[in-house]
């Protein structure tokens, strides 16, 4: 690999050159901006190690002039600095910096960062992971049969036969809802299931099951939570084998509107007590949300990274354990965009 070392310190240049040449790399030197541009005009370099201690704004000048050079195949630029560039960090990335290394350089780290392009080329492009689509729980075929699944389970818990039935064409008005969370341990994905029902249906169901024509609100909530819990149990039983589901506790949610209260279009199913013209309409909403992962564009100040944050080429941007500042979150958002998911452990 052909590497250009741009450093005003002769001793550092020679030390780095000796290290890299021992690994069979071809190394050339430049001590200032003018010499570096001349070297780039003469031939192609895979990598350039650009020292931030160059006089004045030479680092930015080299990067700007590289961008203006017609036909130049830009090298992979690693900037070395004794201190954090601070506000200039974002500008360096904008101008063409690919990676950053802190001085004094740990020799193994310096080698790893300078040889990164070769390793990435050998590895090939990383396959992108679309969490929201590949792990969409509404893709489970069993959601279409949720009425039968719940009806069979509730029949076992009560003295009445509950069957699935065609849903009414008119959407029901929800009086309350229950939500329960399932976690797919294999993909570390959270599935939130919401089941809603209108008060009238719940009153009739309680009357049929318990013989109480005027149940208290707490009884209605208990029944709805039990239905949500039953739905979670049914889905655990029929979920794909590679997705071991664990279940949380159901919670009751007050619903003041109709479907507008849900974040996405619900999946509807209906139940009825056999032998009685009573139909109960419910809705299921499953939200697939990667646990502890947020879109890069949604990073906020105070979030702590669980894993090293790398770009699509596999290069380290921010190490794990870092508590993000507002400027760092903004920079990462701009670099990675909306589709890149980042794992965090906390948010201030």
C-alpha positions in Angstrom: 0.0 0.0 0.0 1.3 3.5 -0.9 1.2 5.9 2.0 2.0 9.7 2.2 3.2 11.0 5.5 2.6 14.8 5.9 4.3 16.0 9.0 6.6 18.9 9.8 8.5 16.9 12.4 11.3 15.0 10.7 11.9 12.6 13.6 8.2 11.6 13.7 8.0 11.1 10.0 11.0 8.9 10.0 9.7 6.8 12.9 6.3 6.3 11.3 8.0 5.5 8.0 10.2 2.8 9.6 7.2 1.2 11.2 5.2 1.1 8.0 8.0 0.0 5.8 8.6 -2.9 8.1 5.0 -4.0 7.1 5.9 -3.8 3.4 4.2 -0.5 2.7 5.7 2.1 0.3 6.1 5.4 2.2 6.7 8.9 0.9 7.2 12.1 2.9 6.0 15.7 2.8 6.8 18.4 5.4 4.3 21.2 4.3 1.3 21.9 2.2 3.0 22.7 -1.0 5.1 19.5 -1.0 2.1 17.4 -0.1 0.1 18.7 -3.1 3.0 18.1 -5.4 3.3 14.5 -4.2 -0.5 14.0 -4.7 -0.2 15.4 -8.3 2.6 12.9 -9.1 0.8 9.7 -8.2 -2.0 7.9 -6.4 -1.8 7.2 -2.6 -4.2 4.8 -0.9 -3.6 6.5 2.5 -2.4 9.9 3.8 -1.4 10.5 7.5 -1.9 14.2 8.0 -0.4 15.7 11.1 -2.5 18.5 12.7 0.6 20.2 14.0 1.4 21.7 10.6 2.0 25.4 10.6 -1.2 27.6 10.4 -4.2 26.2 8.5 -2.1 23.9 6.4 -4.2 20.8 7.2 -7.4 22.5 6.0 -5.6 24.0 3.0 -4.4 20.5 1.9 -7.9 19.1 2.3 -9.5 22.0 0.4 -7.0 21.8 -2.4 -7.4 18.1 -2.7 -11.1 18.6 -3.3 -10.4 21.1 -6.0 -7.9 18.9 -7.9 -9.6 17.6 -11.1 -9.5 13.8 -11.5 -7.8 13.2 -8.2 -8.7 9.9 -6.5 -8.6 11.1 -2.9 -6.6 9.0 -0.5 -8.0 7.7 2.8 -7.1 10.6 5.1 -6.2 10.0 8.7 -5.5 13.1 10.8 -3.2 12.9 13.8 -3.4 15.4 16.7 -2.0 15.8 20.2 -5.3 17.3 21.4 -9.0 17.1 20.5 -9.6 19.4 17.6 -12.8 20.7 19.3 -15.0 22.7 17.0 -12.7 21.9 14.1 -13.5 18.2 14.3 -16.8 18.6 12.3 -15.0 20.8 9.8 -12.3 18.2 9.3 -14.9 15.6 8.4 -16.7 18.0 6.1 -13.4 18.7 4.3 -12.5 15.1 3.7 -11.0 13.5 6.9 -11.9 9.8 7.1 -10.4 8.9 10.5 -8.7 10.4 13.5 -5.9 9.3 15.8 -4.6 10.8 19.0 -0.9 11.5 19.5 1.4 10.1 20.8 0.2 7.2 18.7 0.0 3.8 20.1 1.8 1.8 17.3 -0.8 -1.0 17.0 -3.6 1.6 16.8 -1.7 3.6 14.1 -1.2 0.5 12.0 -4.8 -0.5 12.4 -6.1 2.9 11.3 -3.8 3.3 8.3 -4.4 -0.3 7.1 -8.2 0.0 7.5 -8.8 0.6 3.8 -7.0 -2.6 2.8 -8.9 -4.7 5.4 -12.3 -3.2 4.4 -11.6 -3.9 0.7 -10.8 -7.5 1.5 -13.9 -7.8 3.6 -16.2 -6.3 1.0 -19.2 -4.0 1.8 -21.1 -4.7 5.0 -24.7 -5.8 4.5 -27.0 -3.2 5.8 -29.5 -4.1 8.5 -33.0 -2.7 8.2 -34.3 -3.3 11.7 -37.7 -1.8 11.1 -38.5 -4.0 8.1 -36.6 -7.2 8.6 -37.9 -7.6 12.2 -41.4 -6.2 11.7 -43.6 -8.3 14.0 -46.7 -7.5 11.9 -45.0 -9.7 9.2 -45.8 -12.8 11.4 -48.5 -14.6 9.6 -50.2 -15.5 12.9 -51.4 -12.0 13.4 -54.1 -12.7 10.8 -55.4 -15.5 13.0 -55.1 -13.6 16.4 -58.9 -13.8 17.0 -59.0 -17.6 16.8 -55.8 -17.8 19.0 -57.2 -15.6 21.7 -60.7 -17.1 21.5 -59.3 -20.6 22.1 -57.2 -19.5 25.0 -60.0 -17.5 26.7 -62.4 -20.5 26.3 -59.9 -22.5 28.4 -60.0 -19.8 31.1 -63.8 -19.3 31.2 -66.9 -21.4 31.1 -68.0 -19.9 27.7 -67.0 -20.7 24.2 -65.4 -17.7 22.4 -65.1 -17.8 18.6 -63.5 -15.5 16.2 -65.9 -13.6 13.9 -65.7 -11.2 11.0 -65.0 -7.7 12.3 -67.7 -5.0 11.9 -67.2 -2.7 8.9 -67.7 0.3 11.2 -64.5 0.8 13.3 -65.3 0.6 17.1 -64.8 3.6 19.4 -62.3 2.6 22.0 -63.2 3.2 25.6 -59.9 1.9 27.0 -57.0 -0.3 25.9 -54.3 -2.5 27.4 -50.7 -2.6 26.3 -48.2 -5.4 26.8 -44.6 -5.6 25.7 -42.9 -8.6 24.3 -39.1 -8.8 23.7 -37.7 -10.9 21.0 -34.4 -12.0 22.6 -32.7 -13.2 19.5 -32.9 -9.9 17.7 -33.1 -7.7 20.9 -36.3 -6.2 19.5 -39.2 -4.9 21.5 -42.8 -5.6 20.3 -45.5 -3.5 21.9 -49.0 -5.0 21.5 -52.1 -2.8 22.2 -55.6 -4.2 22.4 -58.5 -1.8 22.7 -62.3 -2.2 23.1 -65.3 0.0 23.6 -67.0 0.1 27.0 -70.2 -1.4 25.7 -68.5 -4.6 24.5 -66.5 -4.9 27.7 -69.7 -4.5 29.9 -71.4 -7.2 27.9 -68.5 -9.6 28.0 -68.2 -9.2 31.8 -71.9 -9.7 32.2 -71.7 -12.9 30.1 -68.7 -14.3 32.0 -69.3 -13.1 35.6 -73.0 -12.4 35.7 -72.4 -8.8 36.8 -74.5 -6.3 34.7 -72.8 -3.3 36.3 -69.1 -4.0 36.8 -66.7 -1.5 38.3 -64.1 0.1 36.1 -61.4 -2.0 37.7 -63.1 -5.2 36.6 -63.2 -4.0 33.0 -59.5 -3.1 33.2 -58.7 -6.5 34.6 -60.6 -8.2 31.8 -58.8 -6.2 29.1 -55.4 -6.8 30.7 -56.2 -10.5 30.7 -57.1 -10.4 27.0 -53.8 -8.6 26.3 -51.9 -11.1 28.4 -53.6 -13.9 26.5 -52.6 -12.4 23.2 -49.0 -12.2 24.3 -49.1 -15.8 25.4 -50.6 -16.9 22.1 -47.9 -15.0 20.1 -45.1 -16.5 22.2 -46.5 -20.0 21.3 -46.6 -19.4 17.6 -43.7 -17.0 17.0 -40.9 -18.1 14.7 -38.6 -20.5 16.4 -35.6 -18.2 16.2 -37.4 -15.5 18.1 -37.7 -16.5 21.7 -40.3 -14.0 23.1 -40.4 -12.9 26.7 -43.4 -11.1 28.2 -43.8 -8.0 30.4 -46.8 -7.0 32.5 -49.9 -5.5 30.8 -50.9 -1.9 31.5 -54.2 -0.2 31.1 -54.4 2.9 28.8 -57.3 5.3 28.6 -58.5 5.8 25.1 -60.4 9.0 24.3 -60.5 8.8 20.5 -60.8 6.0 18.0 -58.0 4.7 15.8 -56.3 8.1 15.8 -55.0 7.2 19.3 -52.8 4.5 17.8 -49.4 5.3 16.2 -50.1 3.1 13.2 -53.0 1.3 11.5 -54.3 -1.4 13.9 -54.9 -5.0 12.9 -58.6 -5.7 13.7 -60.2 -8.9 14.8 -63.5 -9.8 16.5 -64.8 -12.2 19.1 -68.3 -13.3 20.0 -69.8 -15.5 22.7 -71.3 -18.5 21.0 -75.1 -18.6 21.1 -75.4 -14.8 21.7 -75.6 -12.0 19.2 -72.8 -10.2 20.9 -69.7 -9.2 18.9 -66.6 -7.8 20.5 -64.2 -5.8 18.3 -60.6 -5.3 19.4 -57.5 -4.0 17.7 -54.0 -5.0 17.8 -51.0 -2.7 17.2 -47.5 -4.0 17.2 -44.7 -1.6 17.3 -41.3 -3.0 16.3 -38.7 -1.0 18.1 -35.0 -2.1 18.4 -34.4 -2.1 22.1 -32.0 0.6 23.2 -31.4 1.6 19.6 -32.3 5.0 18.1 -31.9 6.5 14.7 -28.6 8.5 14.3 -30.7 11.6 13.5 -32.6 11.2 16.9 -29.4 11.1 19.1 -29.6 13.6 22.0 -27.2 15.2 24.4 -26.6 12.9 27.4 -27.1 9.5 25.6 -24.4 7.0 26.4 -23.1 4.7 23.6 -23.3 1.0 24.4 -21.1 0.0 21.5 -18.4 1.6 19.4 -20.1 3.8 16.8 -18.8 3.2 13.3 -19.7 4.5 9.9 -20.8 2.3 7.0 -17.2 1.5 6.1 -16.5 0.2 9.6 -14.4 3.1 10.8 -14.6 4.2 14.4 -16.4 7.5 14.9 -17.1 7.5 18.7 -15.9 4.8 21.2 -18.3 2.9 23.4 -19.0 4.5 26.8 -19.0 8.0 25.5 -21.7 10.4 26.8 -22.7 12.5 23.8 -22.6 16.2 23.8 -25.1 18.2 21.7 -22.5 19.0 19.1 -21.3 15.4 18.8 -24.9 14.1 18.4 -25.5 16.7 15.7 -22.3 15.7 13.9 -23.1 12.0 14.0 -26.6 12.7 12.8 -25.2 14.5 9.8 -22.7 11.9 9.0 -24.8 8.8 9.4 -28.3 10.0 8.5 -31.8 8.6 9.4 -31.3 4.9 8.4 -28.3 4.2 10.7 -29.3 2.9 14.1 -27.2 3.5 17.2 -27.3 1.6 20.5 -27.5 3.7 23.6 -27.9 2.8 27.3 -29.3 6.1 28.7 -30.5 9.5 27.9 -30.3 12.6 30.1 
